[in-house]
Amino acid sequence: MSKTDPKLKLAAVLEEIDMSRSAYYRMVALGKGPKTMKLPNGQLRIRRSALDAWWAAQEQSSAA
């Protein structure tokens, strides 16, 4: 795992954004979530940079 852009487990992301797993999956299905990568074992990871970019987009859309 790259220390410059760590890959976060879904549980850590859900805790950070304070969202349930089901709400997160609905948001991703609508194309409104951070970019997610699926590992060969089926687990999901979200790059720190993708989550930070998603946060920035949420801030911009709420300010508009």
MIDOSE-1310 file (N, C-alpha, C; in nm, 2 decimals, decimal comma, always signed):
residues 64
mskt	+0,09/-0,12/+0,00/+0,00/+0,00/+0,00/+0,09/+0,12/+0,00; +0,06/+0,22/-0,08/+0,13/+0,34/-0,10/+0,11/+0,43/+0,02; +0,21/+0,48/+0,08/+0,20/+0,57/+0,20/+0,16/+0,71/+0,15; +0,18/+0,74/+0,02/+0,14/+0,87/-0,03/+0,00/+0,88/-0,06
dpkl	-0,07/+0,77/-0,09/-0,21/+0,77/-0,12/-0,27/+0,64/-0,07; -0,29/+0,63/+0,06/-0,34/+0,51/+0,12/-0,48/+0,47/+0,07; -0,50/+0,34/+0,07/-0,63/+0,28/+0,04/-0,71/+0,25/+0,16; -0,82/+0,32/+0,18/-0,90/+0,31/+0,30/-1,00/+0,19/+0,29
klaa	-1,02/+0,12/+0,40/-1,13/+0,02/+0,41/-1,26/+0,10/+0,41; -1,36/+0,03/+0,36/-1,50/+0,09/+0,36/-1,54/+0,13/+0,50; -1,52/+0,05/+0,60/-1,56/+0,08/+0,74/-1,50/+0,21/+0,78; -1,38/+0,24/+0,75/-1,31/+0,37/+0,79/-1,38/+0,49/+0,71
vlee	-1,41/+0,47/+0,59/-1,47/+0,57/+0,51/-1,61/+0,60/+0,56; -1,69/+0,49/+0,59/-1,82/+0,51/+0,65/-1,82/+0,59/+0,78; -1,72/+0,56/+0,86/-1,71/+0,63/+0,99/-1,68/+0,78/+0,97; -1,58/+0,80/+0,87/-1,55/+0,94/+0,84/-1,66/+1,02/+0,79
idms	-1,74/+0,97/+0,70/-1,85/+1,04/+0,64/-1,98/+1,03/+0,72; -1,98/+0,95/+0,82/-2,09/+0,93/+0,91/-2,22/+0,89/+0,83; -2,20/+0,77/+0,77/-2,31/+0,72/+0,68/-2,32/+0,57/+0,70; -2,44/+0,52/+0,69/-2,46/+0,37/+0,70/-2,41/+0,31/+0,57
rsay	-2,38/+0,18/+0,58/-2,34/+0,10/+0,46/-2,44/+0,11/+0,35; -2,57/+0,09/+0,38/-2,67/+0,09/+0,28/-2,69/+0,22/+0,22; -2,68/+0,33/+0,29/-2,69/+0,46/+0,23/-2,57/+0,49/+0,14; -2,45/+0,44/+0,18/-2,33/+0,46/+0,10/-2,35/+0,39/-0,04
yrmv	-2,40/+0,26/-0,03/-2,42/+0,19/-0,16/-2,53/+0,25/-0,25; -2,63/+0,31/-0,19/-2,73/+0,38/-0,27/-2,67/+0,50/-0,34; -2,58/+0,58/-0,26/-2,52/+0,69/-0,31/-2,42/+0,65/-0,43; -2,35/+0,55/-0,41/-2,26/+0,50/-0,52/-2,33/+0,46/-0,64
algk	-2,45/+0,39/-0,62/-2,53/+0,34/-0,73/-2,58/+0,46/-0,81; -2,60/+0,58/-0,75/-2,65/+0,70/-0,82/-2,53/+0,77/-0,88; -2,41/+0,72/-0,86/-2,29/+0,79/-0,92/-2,25/+0,91/-0,84; -2,28/+0,92/-0,71/-2,25/+1,04/-0,63/-2,15/+1,01/-0,52
gpkt	-2,09/+0,89/-0,52/-2,00/+0,86/-0,42/-1,85/+0,87/-0,46; -1,76/+0,86/-0,37/-1,62/+0,86/-0,41/-1,59/+0,74/-0,49; -1,49/+0,75/-0,58/-1,45/+0,64/-0,66/-1,40/+0,52/-0,58; -1,45/+0,40/-0,60/-1,42/+0,29/-0,52/-1,35/+0,18/-0,60
mklp	-1,26/+0,11/-0,54/-1,19/+0,00/-0,61/-1,23/-0,13/-0,54; -1,25/-0,23/-0,62/-1,29/-0,36/-0,57/-1,17/-0,46/-0,58; -1,13/-0,52/-0,47/-1,02/-0,61/-0,47/-1,06/-0,75/-0,52; -0,97/-0,83/-0,56/-1,01/-0,96/-0,61/-1,09/-1,05/-0,51
ngql	-1,07/-1,02/-0,38/-1,14/-1,09/-0,27/-1,28/-1,03/-0,25; -1,32/-0,93/-0,32/-1,45/-0,87/-0,31/-1,46/-0,75/-0,22; -1,35/-0,73/-0,14/-1,35/-0,61/-0,05/-1,33/-0,48/-0,13; -1,38/-0,37/-0,07/-1,37/-0,24/-0,13/-1,27/-0,16/-0,06
rirr	-1,20/-0,07/-0,14/-1,11/+0,02/-0,09/-1,13/+0,15/-0,16; -1,11/+0,26/-0,09/-1,12/+0,40/-0,15/-0,99/+0,47/-0,12; -0,93/+0,52/-0,23/-0,81/+0,59/-0,22/-0,83/+0,72/-0,14; -0,74/+0,76/-0,05/-0,75/+0,88/+0,03/-0,77/+1,00/-0,06
sald	-0,70/+1,00/-0,18/-0,72/+1,12/-0,27/-0,86/+1,12/-0,33; -0,92/+1,01/-0,36/-1,05/+1,00/-0,41/-1,15/+1,05/-0,31; -1,13/+1,01/-0,18/-1,22/+1,06/-0,08/-1,21/+1,21/-0,05; -1,08/+1,26/-0,05/-1,06/+1,40/-0,04/-1,12/+1,48/-0,15
awwa	-1,11/+1,43/-0,27/-1,17/+1,50/-0,39/-1,33/+1,50/-0,38; -1,38/+1,39/-0,33/-1,53/+1,38/-0,31/-1,57/+1,48/-0,20; -1,50/+1,49/-0,09/-1,53/+1,59/+0,01/-1,53/+1,73/-0,05; -1,43/+1,76/-0,13/-1,42/+1,90/-0,19/-1,54/+1,92/-0,28
aqeq	-1,58/+1,82/-0,36/-1,69/+1,84/-0,45/-1,82/+1,86/-0,36; -1,83/+1,79/-0,25/-1,95/+1,81/-0,16/-1,95/+1,96/-0,11; -1,84/+2,01/-0,07/-1,83/+2,14/-0,02/-1,87/+2,25/-0,13; -1,82/+2,22/-0,25/-1,85/+2,31/-0,36/-2,00/+2,31/-0,40
ssaa	-2,06/+2,19/-0,40/-2,20/+2,18/-0,43/-2,29/+2,24/-0,33; -2,25/+2,24/-0,20/-2,33/+2,30/-0,10/-2,31/+2,45/-0,09; -2,20/+2,50/-0,14/-2,18/+2,64/-0,14/-2,25/+2,71/-0,26; -2,28/+2,63/-0,36/-2,34/+2,69/-0,48/-2,49/+2,72/-0,46
